[in-house]
Amino acid sequence: MVPFRKMHGLGNDFVVLDARAGDLDLTPDRIVGIADRHFGVGCDQFIVMEPGTRGADVFMRIYNPDGSEGGACGNATRCIASLVAGESGADRVVVRTISGDLPVERLPDGLWRADMGAPRLAWQEVPLARETDTLHLPIGLGPVSDPAACSMGNPHATFFVPDIEAVDVASLGPTLERDAIFPDRANIGFAQVMGPEWIRLRMWERGAGMTLACGSGACATLVNAVRRGLAGRRARVSMERGDLVIEWREADGHVLMTGPVATAFTGTLDLGAFGP
Ligand SMILES: N[C@@H](CCC[C@H](N)C(=O)O)C(=O)O
C-alpha cells in the first residue's frame, strides 16, 4: 500500500506520490489506471516526487492521464514546493523538472510564487514541425485561427478570441492538440484579452483534455499576449475557478506565476490493483 495525496491549484488536480525514499514500481498501466476518473483516483496530472540533487530540493516528474510525460506543470510546481517547504520550514525551495530548475517562494499572504524561467520562442524550441513565425501559426479550425506559440518547458499555442464563452473547447481541443505543426502535440489555450492587465483563459491540455486551470498555460498566454501587443507584462489570468497573477519580468525575461495551493484529501493505493 502506497500513500498518496490529492492536491490542486485552482482545480487543476494532481495525484501526488512520494518516491524520494525509493522506487515505487510505477508502470504505465498503473499511472494511467490511477489517473482514470472512473476506475482510479482521477487527476489531470500524476506527479511523482523524486530525490532532489545538486541544488534542487526535489525532482518533480509529471505524467498526463494518457501516460505521456510532461516537461512542465505550473500548478503542480506550487503544490510540490508547498509540500517540501512544509517539511523543512523553508520559505523558498527549488523544484527540478526535466525542463529545468524552478525556484518557488511562499509569500506573506499565503500564496506561492514560482519562477517558471524564460519562455522559449524559437520554432525549434516550441517545438514546431517546420520553420514558422511563432507569433502567427498558419493553422486554424472552425472559428479560431492564427495562434501564437511558445514553450514554457512544454509546448503551448494560444488562440486569441473575441468571446471566450463562445469557444467550444471540448470539440476544438483534440484536433488542435494533434495538428501536424506540433510534432510533440501541444497544450491549447483560448484567451480573451479583457484589458492590459486582465486575460480570461480556457484550456485544452495535451494528454489531459479540458482542465479548470493550467499554470504553464497562463504563463504562455501572458507571454503571447505581450508579444502581440495585447497586454502589459503583468496581468491577472482568470480561468474557470480562479486567477493566477503572471508577470513576464523585464530584467531577466523570466515568467513569474503567483497562485494558491490546496490539498483535497490523502489516502493509500494498492498499486497492484492497477496492473502489473
Ligand atoms: N496543468 C499543467 C500543465 C500540464 C502538462 C501538460 N498537459 C503537458 O503535457 O505539457 C500546468 O499547470 O502547467
The ligand as a Tripos MOL2 file, in Angstrom:
@<TRIPOS>MOLECULE
LIG
   13    12     1     0     0
SMALL
NO_CHARGES

@<TRIPOS>ATOM
      1 N1         -1.5720   21.6320  -15.8190 N.3       1 LIG1
      2 C1         -0.2190   21.9470  -16.0480 C.3       1 LIG1
      3 C2          0.3710   21.5490  -17.3760 C.3       1 LIG1
      4 C3          0.3890   20.0330  -17.5250 C.3       1 LIG1
      5 C4          1.2750   19.4520  -18.5980 C.3       1 LIG1
      6 C5          0.6390   19.3800  -19.9360 C.3       1 LIG1
      7 N2         -0.5820   18.6600  -20.0500 N.3       1 LIG1
      8 C6          1.6750   18.8870  -20.9650 C.2       1 LIG1
      9 O1          1.6050   17.7300  -21.4460 O.co2     1 LIG1
     10 O2          2.5530   19.6840  -21.2790 O.co2     1 LIG1
     11 C7          0.1400   23.3470  -15.5850 C.2       1 LIG1
     12 O3         -0.4370   23.7990  -14.5700 O.co2     1 LIG1
     13 O4          1.0500   23.9510  -16.1420 O.co2     1 LIG1
@<TRIPOS>BOND
     1     1     2 1
     2     2     3 1
     3     2    11 1
     4     3     4 1
     5     4     5 1
     6     5     6 1
     7     6     7 1
     8     6     8 1
     9     8     9 2
    10     8    10 1
    11    11    12 2
    12    11    13 1
@<TRIPOS>SUBSTRUCTURE
     1 LIG1         1 GROUP 0 **** ****
